[in-house]
Amino acid sequence: MVKLTINGKVTEVDAEGDTPLLWVLREQAGLTGTKYGCGIAQCGSCTVHIDGEAVRSCVYPLAAVQENQKITTIEGLSATGDHPVQQAWAQLDTPQCGYCQPGMIMASAALLGNNPEPTDADIDKQITNICRCGTFQRVREGIHLAAKINTAQSSKGSAK
């Protein structure tokens, strides 16, 4: 048994160390929001955060997760769906089919966590997730809107 902190809760899982984190999250923890896309860390549908950093969970072995690290999946990004990226996606109707969007949202949230005002070049460099529907322009627009929402929320919080 391995103890993992997933979305703020300690969860015990029973899996081999070489099991990809994606399958531990989906099959052991029952968190199916993280999607399987390619299995070779190219598409990003499986993106989750480990201590705030975007990780492609389909190739990340369970043994690489340290006991004190915090794993965040799309289910844990915001309990109420009000993370700035989620708000921006909803306002702009960013997804088309939506399959890749949990990973796209997680990658975007990690980008904004490290760079609150990214340029188009920053977005192009950091968001390497693949969307078969081709929503890349809407994703870029969504990231810029999420940055504005985040700034507005931060301003409200500091004004109190």
C-alpha positions as a Python dict, from the first residue, in 0.01 Angstrom:
ca = {
    (1, 'M'): (0, 0, 0),
    (2, 'V'): (118, 347, -93),
    (3, 'K'): (-20, 666, 63),
    (4, 'L'): (-80, 951, -182),
    (5, 'T'): (-219, 1298, -120),
    (6, 'I'): (-468, 1345, -401),
    (7, 'N'): (-682, 1658, -415),
    (8, 'G'): (-607, 1729, -50),
    (9, 'K'): (-702, 1384, 79),
    (10, 'V'): (-469, 1103, 179),
    (11, 'T'): (-556, 797, -27),
    (12, 'E'): (-405, 450, 4),
    (13, 'V'): (-351, 262, -319),
    (14, 'D'): (-230, -87, -393),
    (15, 'A'): (-29, -83, -715),
    (16, 'E'): (317, -173, -842),
    (17, 'G'): (575, 107, -850),
    (18, 'D'): (598, 97, -1229),
    (19, 'T'): (222, 153, -1271),
    (20, 'P'): (159, 485, -1446),
    (21, 'L'): (5, 744, -1216),
    (22, 'L'): (-282, 784, -1465),
    (23, 'W'): (-405, 430, -1400),
    (24, 'V'): (-363, 466, -1024),
    (25, 'L'): (-576, 781, -1033),
    (26, 'R'): (-843, 632, -1257),
    (27, 'E'): (-861, 274, -1132),
    (28, 'Q'): (-747, 290, -769),
    (29, 'A'): (-866, 638, -669),
    (30, 'G'): (-1174, 645, -896),
    (31, 'L'): (-1086, 986, -1043),
    (32, 'T'): (-1176, 949, -1409),
    (33, 'G'): (-1151, 1316, -1511),
    (34, 'T'): (-788, 1262, -1609),
    (35, 'K'): (-799, 1110, -1958),
    (36, 'Y'): (-592, 854, -2144),
    (37, 'G'): (-496, 984, -2486),
    (38, 'C'): (-175, 852, -2636),
    (39, 'G'): (10, 670, -2358),
    (40, 'I'): (344, 824, -2458),
    (41, 'A'): (322, 1172, -2296),
    (42, 'Q'): (267, 1350, -2626),
    (43, 'C'): (-97, 1463, -2620),
    (44, 'G'): (-130, 1586, -2260),
    (45, 'S'): (-483, 1457, -2199),
    (46, 'C'): (-346, 1295, -1883),
    (47, 'T'): (-196, 1613, -1736),
    (48, 'V'): (-218, 1649, -1358),
    (49, 'H'): (-25, 1861, -1110),
    (50, 'I'): (236, 1735, -871),
    (51, 'D'): (316, 2015, -628),
    (52, 'G'): (173, 2261, -879),
    (53, 'E'): (378, 2145, -1176),
    (54, 'A'): (215, 1991, -1483),
    (55, 'V'): (299, 1622, -1524),
    (56, 'R'): (195, 1379, -1795),
    (57, 'S'): (59, 1103, -1576),
    (58, 'C'): (43, 833, -1845),
    (59, 'V'): (421, 784, -1824),
    (60, 'Y'): (483, 901, -1467),
    (61, 'P'): (540, 591, -1253),
    (62, 'L'): (380, 562, -913),
    (63, 'A'): (724, 504, -760),
    (64, 'A'): (830, 856, -868),
    (65, 'V'): (567, 1017, -645),
    (66, 'Q'): (718, 1111, -310),
    (67, 'E'): (511, 1062, 6),
    (68, 'N'): (490, 1435, 83),
    (69, 'Q'): (399, 1547, -270),
    (70, 'K'): (53, 1678, -349),
    (71, 'I'): (-126, 1548, -658),
    (72, 'T'): (-405, 1758, -805),
    (73, 'T'): (-637, 1627, -1073),
    (74, 'I'): (-904, 1815, -1267),
    (75, 'E'): (-1152, 1712, -994),
    (76, 'G'): (-937, 1887, -732),
    (77, 'L'): (-850, 2205, -921),
    (78, 'S'): (-1154, 2379, -772),
    (79, 'A'): (-1430, 2229, -562),
    (80, 'T'): (-1681, 2471, -717),
    (81, 'G'): (-1543, 2497, -1070),
    (82, 'D'): (-1444, 2858, -1017),
    (83, 'H'): (-1073, 2838, -1095),
    (84, 'P'): (-989, 3125, -1335),
    (85, 'V'): (-909, 2880, -1616),
    (86, 'Q'): (-1241, 2700, -1568),
    (87, 'Q'): (-1423, 3034, -1564),
    (88, 'A'): (-1249, 3146, -1883),
    (89, 'W'): (-1319, 2815, -2059),
    (90, 'A'): (-1689, 2845, -1973),
    (91, 'Q'): (-1712, 3210, -2079),
    (92, 'L'): (-1543, 3147, -2413),
    (93, 'D'): (-1693, 2803, -2479),
    (94, 'T'): (-1334, 2691, -2540),
    (95, 'P'): (-1375, 2313, -2582),
    (96, 'Q'): (-1519, 2150, -2887),
    (97, 'C'): (-1543, 1777, -2815),
    (98, 'G'): (-1389, 1829, -2470),
    (99, 'Y'): (-1190, 1505, -2440),
    (100, 'C'): (-850, 1674, -2409),
    (101, 'Q'): (-975, 1966, -2203),
    (102, 'P'): (-908, 1833, -1850),
    (103, 'G'): (-541, 1804, -1945),
    (104, 'M'): (-548, 2136, -2131),
    (105, 'I'): (-701, 2308, -1827),
    (106, 'M'): (-446, 2154, -1592),
    (107, 'A'): (-155, 2254, -1817),
    (108, 'S'): (-296, 2607, -1845),
    (109, 'A'): (-344, 2636, -1469),
    (110, 'A'): (17, 2527, -1410),
    (111, 'L'): (138, 2782, -1666),
    (112, 'L'): (-54, 3062, -1494),
    (113, 'G'): (73, 2944, -1155),
    (114, 'N'): (429, 3000, -1275),
    (115, 'N'): (365, 3292, -1512),
    (116, 'P'): (55, 3498, -1426),
    (117, 'E'): (76, 3711, -1743),
    (118, 'P'): (201, 3486, -2025),
    (119, 'T'): (260, 3613, -2377),
    (120, 'D'): (147, 3420, -2683),
    (121, 'A'): (507, 3295, -2715),
    (122, 'D'): (501, 3172, -2353),
    (123, 'I'): (174, 2990, -2417),
    (124, 'D'): (303, 2833, -2739),
    (125, 'K'): (617, 2715, -2560),
    (126, 'Q'): (447, 2578, -2247),
    (127, 'I'): (115, 2442, -2370),
    (128, 'T'): (221, 2147, -2581),
    (129, 'N'): (-102, 1954, -2532),
    (130, 'I'): (-269, 1832, -2849),
    (131, 'C'): (-631, 1904, -2936),
    (132, 'R'): (-757, 1703, -3231),
    (133, 'C'): (-1041, 1953, -3277),
    (134, 'G'): (-790, 2235, -3324),
    (135, 'T'): (-912, 2468, -3049),
    (136, 'F'): (-563, 2612, -2995),
    (137, 'Q'): (-665, 2972, -3070),
    (138, 'R'): (-953, 2947, -2823),
    (139, 'V'): (-720, 2791, -2565),
    (140, 'R'): (-476, 3081, -2605),
    (141, 'E'): (-764, 3328, -2571),
    (142, 'G'): (-886, 3137, -2265),
    (143, 'I'): (-545, 3154, -2099),
    (144, 'H'): (-530, 3530, -2152),
    (145, 'L'): (-882, 3569, -2010),
    (146, 'A'): (-795, 3345, -1713),
    (147, 'A'): (-494, 3567, -1642),
    (148, 'K'): (-726, 3872, -1635),
    (149, 'I'): (-977, 3691, -1411),
    (150, 'N'): (-696, 3587, -1178),
    (151, 'T'): (-563, 3944, -1160),
    (152, 'A'): (-913, 4078, -1089),
    (153, 'Q'): (-969, 3817, -816),
    (154, 'S'): (-628, 3894, -663),
    (155, 'S'): (-708, 4267, -664),
    (156, 'K'): (-1039, 4203, -485),
    (157, 'G'): (-864, 3987, -228),
    (158, 'S'): (-594, 4246, -154),
    (159, 'A'): (-851, 4528, -128),
    (160, 'K'): (-1016, 4363, 173),
}
